[in-house]
């Protein structure tokens, strides 16, 4: 059974930092590309950042230079370090695992950036 345990969300002031973690189980983690998505109120879900099986990463233009994605295959965990947070980063953040055939989603964790 595929499961994700997402943590690290919360409320923070603009300019602050948070680190999201997603611990996966029920599949061979190292064989999957891992991503973080987010959905802001009233908006479509968007890709925030990805780290593929080889370790290469990419990120949306809106978060480049502020957010860093990483993975630890030994711990079946993907991270999203978020620095210099802005109010427009407020959203529910979702962990995703994907290979050519399958896609799994976490339950989401709320991030709120407000003064």
RAGIZI-V614238 format. One record per pair of residues at least 6 apart in sequence whose ideal C-beta (glycine too) atoms are under 8 Angstrom apart, sorted by the first residue. I is the first residue (numbers start at 1). J is the second residue. If there is no record, write none. Layout:
I_J + I_J
This chain:
1_26 + 2_24 + 2_25 + 2_26 + 2_27 + 2_97 + 2_104 + 3_24 + 3_25 + 3_26 + 4_22 + 4_23 + 4_24 + 4_25 + 4_95 + 4_97 + 4_104 + 4_105 + 4_106 + 4_107 + 5_21 + 5_22 + 5_23 + 5_106 + 6_20 + 6_21 + 6_22 + 6_93 + 6_94 + 6_95 + 6_106 + 6_107 + 6_108 + 6_109 + 7_20 + 7_21 + 7_22 + 7_109 + 8_18 + 8_19 + 8_20 + 8_21 + 8_80 + 8_109 + 9_18 + 9_20 + 9_93 + 9_109 + 9_110 + 9_111 + 10_18 + 10_110 + 10_111 + 10_112 + 11_112 + 11_113 + 11_114 + 12_18 + 12_85 + 12_111 + 12_112 + 12_113 + 13_113 + 13_114 + 13_115 + 14_85 + 14_86 + 14_87 + 14_113 + 14_114 + 14_115 + 15_84 + 15_85 + 16_85 + 16_113 + 17_81 + 17_82 + 17_83 + 17_84 + 17_85 + 18_82 + 18_85 + 18_111 + 19_79 + 19_80 + 19_81 + 19_82 + 20_36 + 20_79 + 20_80 + 20_82 + 20_93 + 20_95 + 20_109 + 20_111 + 21_77 + 21_78 + 21_79 + 22_34 + 22_36 + 22_77 + 22_78 + 22_79 + 22_95 + 22_106 + 23_75 + 23_76 + 23_77 + 24_34 + 24_76 + 24_77 + 24_78 + 24_95 + 24_97 + 24_104 + 25_76 + 27_97 + 27_102 + 27_104 + 29_73 + 29_76 + 29_97 + 30_53 + 30_73 + 31_53 + 31_99 + 32_53 + 32_97 + 32_98 + 32_99 + 32_104 + 33_50 + 33_51 + 33_52 + 33_53 + 33_97 + 33_98 + 33_99 + 34_50 + 34_51 + 34_52 + 34_69 + 34_71 + 34_78 + 34_95 + 34_96 + 34_97 + 34_98 + 35_47 + 35_48 + 35_49 + 35_50 + 35_51 + 35_69 + 35_95 + 35_96 + 35_98 + 36_47 + 36_48 + 36_49 + 36_50 + 36_69 + 36_78 + 36_80 + 36_93 + 36_94 + 36_95 + 36_96 + 37_45 + 37_46 + 37_47 + 37_48 + 37_93 + 37_94 + 37_96 + 38_45 + 38_46 + 38_48 + 38_89 + 38_91 + 38_92 + 38_93 + 38_94 + 38_111 + 39_45 + 39_46 + 39_91 + 39_92 + 39_94 + 39_108 + 40_88 + 40_90 + 40_91 + 41_90 + 41_91 + 43_91 + 45_94 + 46_60 + 47_60 + 48_59 + 48_60 + 48_63 + 48_67 + 48_69 + 48_80 + 48_93 + 49_57 + 49_58 + 49_59 + 49_60 + 49_63 + 49_67 + 49_68 + 49_69 + 49_80 + 50_57 + 50_58 + 50_59 + 50_69 + 51_57 + 51_69 + 51_70 + 51_71 + 51_78 + 55_71 + 57_68 + 57_69 + 57_70 + 59_67 + 59_68 + 59_69 + 62_88 + 63_82 + 63_89 + 66_82 + 66_83 + 66_84 + 66_85 + 67_80 + 67_81 + 67_82 + 67_83 + 68_80 + 68_81 + 68_83 + 69_78 + 69_79 + 69_80 + 69_81 + 70_78 + 70_79 + 70_81 + 71_77 + 71_78 + 71_79 + 72_78 + 72_79 + 78_95 + 80_93 + 82_89 + 82_111 + 85_111 + 85_113 + 86_113 + 87_113 + 87_114 + 87_115 + 88_113 + 89_111 + 89_113 + 90_111 + 90_112 + 90_113 + 90_114 + 91_111 + 92_108 + 92_109 + 92_110 + 92_111 + 93_108 + 93_109 + 93_110 + 93_111 + 94_105 + 94_106 + 94_107 + 94_108 + 95_105 + 95_106 + 96_103 + 96_104 + 96_105 + 96_106 + 97_103 + 97_104 + 98_104
